Amino acid sequence: MTIRPVDYISNLYREKPKGEIGRPNLLNQWFEVRTSNTAVLGVIILKLILYFLLHRADKRGSGS
């Protein structure tokens, strides 16, 4: 019997809430979404900062 990774992960998610209080599965998914979103935001912000710094340096260097 072969287990595909996708099936394994979905099984993990399916079986989490059984023995626990409330809805930990939904909470876990929400936290994962939140953390991945903040990570993406952080990367975008860093890229913007670098972009502006580089362009400021360019203007300063090639200015008057």
N, C-alpha and C positions, 0 to 999 in steps of 0.2 A: 504494500500500500504506500503510494507516494503522497507526500503532503506538499502542496505548493505554498510558497511564502505568503501569498495573498490570503489563501484560506486560513493559514495558521494565524495571521494577524487578525482577520475578521473573527475567528473563533475566540481569540483572546479578548477582543472587545465585547463579544456577545456574552461571555461567561463572567465578566467582571462584576456586574451589579448583583449577582445572586445572593452572596452571603453578607452584603454590606448595607449600611443604613442609607436611605435616601436614593439618589441616583448618581453614584460616583462616575458611571460611564459618561453621562452627559457632561458632568463637571470636568472630567479629565479631557474630554474632547474640547470643551470650551477653553480650558487652560492651554491646551496644545495650540489651538487656533490663536489665542491671545499671544502666546510667546512667539509663535512663528510670525505673526503680524508685527510685533514689536521688533523682532530681529530684522525683518524686511525694512521696516521704517528706519531703523538705526542705520542700515546699510545705505539707504537712499539719502538720509541726512548727511552721512559721512561723505558720500559721493558729491552732494551739493556743496558742502563746505570745501572739499578739495577743488572742485570746479571753480568756485569763486576765488579761492586763494590763488590758483594758477592764473586765472584771468587777470586778477589784480596785479600779480607779479609781471605778467606780460605787458600790461598797460604801463606799469612803472618803468619797465626796462626799455620799451620802445617809444616812450612818450617824447618829451621835449629834449 
